[in-house]
Amino acid sequence: MSETFGTFDTFADDLFGHLPRTDQRRWAHAYLLALLTTEGKKSVRRLAAAVSDSPTASQSLHQFLNASPWDWNPVRRELVRRAEEPAPPRAWILAPAILPKRGGHSVGVHRRFDSAAGRTVSCQLAMGMFLPVGEAATAVAVSASAASGALGASGAPGAASGGSGASGASGASAASAAAGDCGGSATVSVDWRLFLPPQWADDPELLRRNRIPASETNHPRPMWVHALDLVEAQAARSTCAPAPVVADLSEYSDSVRLIEALARQGRDFVIAVPSATALATPATPGMPGDPGARPRLLQSAPTPVRLPGSHHTYRAFTEPGPAGARPSRIWLTNMAHRRMGQLLGLARLHQLPTATLRTLATDFGLHDFEGRSFPGWHHHMTLTSAAHAYRALTAVPDEQTLTAVRFVS
């Protein structure tokens, strides 16, 4: 965490100083302050009451969030800069997020099965970009390296000299403790995309009423396209060397299309695909026709594989698990130069956004957006990410400002 970001006002000025109007900047400060100080549900009415005595404050905050035409991209660029300032990120982590919603009017709302809840829910589906911060990400990597070191040539846990698996469990505990020291997470969210199901993209009235731009609907945008868009946006914003892309997309059957796109762009990645993904061992050079047989994946070393119809050779591996158990996901990477422990360390970073999403929901109102418009949704996600980033990246939060300042419209 940085000790150089200064006061809350400095943080807010850096994020929202680009806004052209004084009232926009003032209400941006107020909304961010309210997210940081309001307990419980973050409705616009409760947020307004936390920062203003004016009876019109709720209306002004609602206007700023849902109707004011401000660009969220400069804010997200500043979040990237702040997250990268202490140290270059070890990975660019992509993670889907299911945002439960009541009713059918919020932009992009639809019904889908939520594997975490074990049932079908009414929700919005988003894809987020997360950057590791603090020491928790390192602790996860250490845990993975320890687990890798406990694998023998057969891939069985405990086969290495003196290996009992205890070091891996200890590393995992260290990761959990480190995550707790960083506001309940070890990543910050810096960018978002919203999935629009076909029933939304094909309904002109829904598009008009929810102010959805044509760029979102001219071509189908499945989740892998949103993921690629996030990677390209992060590459454009980052001032550090490109980091490997890490994502668990094992619930998305088209995740291999993201892998192929990243390979064409020459980007490093470690991405999980469904365990049923068709893979083949590359044919022997000089032998025509036969693409090879289904490979046997080992936990002790990555296996060379190809996807059907692809000219790229990847490395596939699974995470250590119970002997004989079928893996729930297969990890693919193009980083042939990385050791197994390094690959496992990167793969396990995919766990970190889970804690971030939980913290964003419980402490910063991720699920509390009350508007219906596409711009309003992006404004809300940006402000929520900014509030969490302030807590996660500031070594000593400016509690005096947070508890004393009240705005009056």
PyMOL commands that set and color helices and strands:
alter all, ss='L'
color gray80, all
select helices_A, chain A and resi 8-16+22-37+44-51+57-66+73-84+136-149+166-180+198-201+204-209+214-216+223-237+255-265+340-363+374-393+399-404
alter helices_A, ss='H'
color red, helices_A
select strands_A, chain A and resi 92-100+110-114+119-132+187-194+245-248+269-274+303-305+314-317+329-333
alter strands_A, ss='S'
color yellow, strands_A
deselect
rebuild
show_as cartoon
